[in-house]
């Protein structure tokens, strides 16, 4: 597989500094070398430049740093689409989860041109389904999935084009355990498929990931958006917004191993690695291990 790595060192969408260093931390953990060892060809396209928050002003407290996030996501959208048009696999490294607005827009544009139906697997502790009307913080990293299904501020929903990037019925959320009240209402009304940590506890990850792929049986292209805070902080402490009670080590790997076995993952982003909160780059190393599982590494 020809994998193109693209970094987006952005923490504008988050309420805490540090995830802008995530792409560098994941590279330092050996992402390119370890994927090459599995037989893949790696091209690192570097990082999309993003302005620091110190150089900007918050114009709307409900949509913090909106203009720069929209600009960066628009650039990202074009680059992801170009990678796919070249017949390559985009591997996007974040940065906070607001970058998913750009990644999914790029994938969606490619799918529209190729008449493919897009599905998204969203692995996250959080729903990221707030809008500017429901957000309690104004942090845009809590809005990307809502924007991708056409909800929220026009500036966000129109990144890459003014159209719905993915149908809610073609979205599967996994490992959810921390939702705002407004998000709960939006999710119930949207028709999105959701598997919470309670579902995983009751049924086991093998059942859940099988159900997730079954929900997307009719799509032609699957994008996976993996927020590292989906895993428990005991496994992955260096994340933007840690929440207790997440995926354990093997559950997280089983998701990626199952995707590899299905041969249905067509693009991947891994976000919210925060080296400031990490221990000896533990979380970035874990992110690379997840990538290896997603790109074919097996126990036996």
Buried (B, 14 or more C-beta within 10 A) or exposed (E): EEBBBBBBBBBBBBBBBBBBBBBBBBBBBBBBEBBEEBEBEBBBBEBBEBBEBEEBEEEEEBBBBBBBBBBBBBBBBBBBBBBBEEEBBBBBBBBBBBBBBBBBBBBBBBBBEEEBBBBBBBBBBBBBBBBBEBBEBBBBBBBBBBBBBBBBBEBBBBBBBEEBBBBBBBBBBBBBBBBBEBBEEBBEEBEBBBBBBEBBEEEEBEEBBBBBBEBBEEBBBBBBBBBBBBBBBEBBBBBBBBBEEBBBBEBBBBBBBBBBEEEBBBBBBBBBBBBEBBEEBBBBBBBBBBBBBBBBBEEE
